[in-house]
């Protein structure tokens, strides 16, 4: 076996063979003067480069979307429906390639990648069936000789900004609802997973979406502020949707507000799960384990706090440790986080908690330096002085807390700036519904985990988890009313 290091020429040759993928503007590949690298978080491999949009490239995407808007808006609903249905079929026929992109670019497990890709096709089909449901009204007026018509019209050009953690689901929903309502869209791809976004956009174009109706841009991280501000402030952009961190969501909302642009935001979470004294402890333990550690905890709906009644806390702790061990056994590969920064953040939160008195109930808070993998960690003994108490970890950690009364449980569940999703485990449906009404959250799942999102239901949060809704009511987000009156 040779131990000779590769020559500089060999290394340069390998680098030269790495492909650079284009943006998609006006239905065609669009190359740029600069690009950025995309690496596999699991192996560190340099996968490819992706074109980085400049301001002029961004303006080309805006112009394409603006020019395509009149024709796309007026296309009959049945023709829009057929494009969506065909795109869903195309995505399924390319499922293996699309899942591969997710695994390589984000480090996701095969199972998560398959779920992510599969549900995205279902979103397209569900939205296709709702397109013809957009309807105005003819309300009664104060004057007998005056008739009023209330139209529902699309906004125009929409900016969609989707994250990397569920890149197919969140990418598809960011564009499907506004497109279905007759808007044209610019999708700003996440720098971690631009090829996933490419697959989504190309499937819709191959299904017959007119040129310019959907455009894909991406940019290197250093250009994020300039490009995003340019997009939001541009007079042709009429509405924005953003899914991502609360910190970035605040910045986008503030800048959109200065420009009087409406925004749909789905942001971070600190999801609580309440385990009451009459709960099926085994069910609760298993659902909380999956809810906390699915995809390495990198889901905005991940269970971050399990609030347990004191009468069952010992029984639950034992069941929960077993459930976590079964879901993520030591013999399996550790979950991959999208970057070592995610691991470092989670470690900092755990170290601070332990230094202030928290106890590690399961797992090991310490990981090797420069590592992108991290196994599940369960802590108890949390206090408000610990950073982990309020901060969304977005990693494989969950905190156990003990309470005695419903009032305590609700106070603890609501003691957070977030309000995206929650869970309650009890055999008493009346109690479950009472608690659900008391929890400040966009969704509450009784006897089910906090990670729950389906196309037939509205999805979104309150408080610092954002506002507006994707899902079944999502089309209403992308039309606005126009009132017309006339004398009979």
Buried (B, 14 or more C-beta within 10 A) or exposed (E): EEEEEEEEEEEEEEEEEBEBBBBBBBBEEBEBEBBBBBBBBBEEEEBBBBBBBBEEBBBBBBBBBBBBBEEBBEBEBEEBBBBBBBBBBBBBEBBEEBBBBBBBBBBBBEEBBBBBBBBBBBBBBBBBBBBEEBEBEEEEEEEEEEBBEBEBBBBBBBBBBBBBBBBBBBBBBBBBBBBBBBBBBBBBBBBBBBBBBBBBBBBBBEBBBBBBBBBBBBBBEEBEEEBBBBBBEBEBBBBBBBBBBBEBBEBBBEBBEEEEBBBBBBBBBBBBBBBBBBBBBBBBBBBBBBBBBBBBBBBBBBBBBBBBBEEBBEBBBEBBBBBBBEBBEEEEEBBBBBBBEBBBBBBBBBBBBBEBEBEBBBBEBEBEEEBBBBBBBBBBBBEEEBBBBEBBBBBBBBBBBBBEEBEBBBEBBBBBBBBBBBBBBBEBEEBBBBBBEBBBBBBBBBBBBBBBBEBEEBBBBEBBBBBBBBBBBBBBBBBBEEEEEEEE
